[in-house]
């Protein structure tokens, strides 16, 4: 792995260990899984993405500022939820 990639991976690991990023991950995971209990997968996915994006837009105007790392944590939470849903479908 080149030095640039190692630096990027290390920076990503450091950022994802922040409590705020962990909250983004868990909230996105939870919103996706709970909404999937009631709605279709595509609707749940879109709603979860829009909630995360809306939160960042709100932060841009009224909070600490827009953060791409927060959006990455949201997407990772959603991806984990999709893996769990897929795993449950295989088991059930």
ZATOR-620578 format. One record per residue: x, y, z of N, C-alpha, C, O in turn. Coordinates in steps of 0.1 Angstrom, whole numbers, plus 5000, padded with zeros to 4 digits. Last residue first. Layout:
BEGIN
XYZXYZXYZXYZ ...
REM end
This chain:
BEGIN
466248345074464748325075464248265062463148235061 468848375065468548285076467048245077466648135079 468548555044469148425041468748325052468448215049 467548775058466748715047467248575044466448485041 469648835075468448785080467548725070466848625073 471448935056471748815064470548755070470448635070 470149165047470449055037470748925045470348815040 470249305071468949275065469149155055468349065055 473049335074472249265084470849215078470449105080 473649485051474249355053473449275063473249155061 472149715057471849635045472449495046471749405042 473549805080472149765080471749675069470949585070 475949865068475949765078474549715079474249585080 475150085052475649965046475649845055475349735051 474450265072473350215063473850085056473149985055 476950305084475850255092474750195083474150085086 478250415062478750295067477650225076477550105076 476750655059476750555048477250415053476650315049 477450785083476050745080475950635069475250545071 480150815079479650735090478250695088477850575091 480050995058480650865056480150775067479850655064 478851215070478151145060478751005057477950915054 480951285087479651245093478851165083478251065086 482851355069483151235077481851185084481651065085 481851595059481851475050482051345058481551245054 479951825075481051735077480951615068479951535070 479052165081478952045073480151955074481252005073 478952295114479352295100479152165094479052055100 477752305139479252315138479852315124481052325122 474752475131475552395140477052415138477452525136 473252605111472952635125473952565135473852595147 474252535085473652665088473552705103473652815106 475352275088475952385080475452525083476252615084 473452135102474652175109475452285101476052365107 471552105081471152185093472452225101472552345105 473051935065472652075060472252165072472652275072 473151715082474451785079474151925073474852025075 470451645083471251675096472451755093472751855099 470051575057469351695063470051735075470051855078 471551345055471951465047471251585053471951695053 470151175072471551215074472051335067472751415073 467651185059467751225073469151265076469451375082 468351065035467851205035467951265049468151385051 469050805042470050895036469651035037470451125039 466550715053467750725061468850815055469450895062 464950735030464650815042465850825051466150935055 466250545013466150685009465850775021466450875022 465850305029467150355025467150495021468050575026 463050285030463850305042465250355039465750435047 462450255003461950365010462750395023463150505026 463750004999464150124991463750254998464450354999 462349835016463849855018464249985011464950065016 459149955029460049875019461549915021461850015027 458349985064458350025050459249935042459849845047 458649855089457349915085457249935070456249915064 461249775092460149695098458749735094457849655094 462649975082462549855073461449765079460849685072 462950145103462050185092461750065083460650055077 464850005118463450025123462450065112461350015112 467050005101466449875106465049895111464149815108 467550285097467250195086466550065090465550025084 467950375123466850425115466550335103465350315101 470250225130468950205137467750255129466750195129 472150325112471850175113470550155119469650085114 472150595120471750555106471450405105470450365099 472950575146471650625143471250585129470050555127 475550455143474550385150473150435147472150365146 476950665128476850525124475650445130474850385123 476650885145476050885131475950745126474850715120 478050785167476650815168475950825155474850765153 480650775156479950645161478450665163477650575160 481051035152480950955141480350825144479550765136 481151125179480151185170479951095158478851065154 483450995189482150965194481051005185480050935183 485850875166485250985174483850945177483150885170 486650675149486750645164486150755172485950745184 486750785125485650695128485650655142484650595147 489250925125487950995124486750905129485950955136 491050715125491050815136489750885136489150895147 490450595100490350515113490250615124489450595133 491150805083489750755083489550675096488450695103 493850815087493050935090491550895091490850945100 494650565077494850605091493950715096493450715107 493950595050493250495058493450525073492550505081 495650805043494250825042493450725051492550755058 498150685047497750805054496250825054495750865065 498050475029498150445043497750565052497150555062 497850625005496750535009496850505024495850505031 500450745005499150825005497950745010497150795017 502150525005502150615017500850695017500350715028 500650224992501450344991501250435003500350415011 500949885000500050005000500950125000501950135007 
REM end
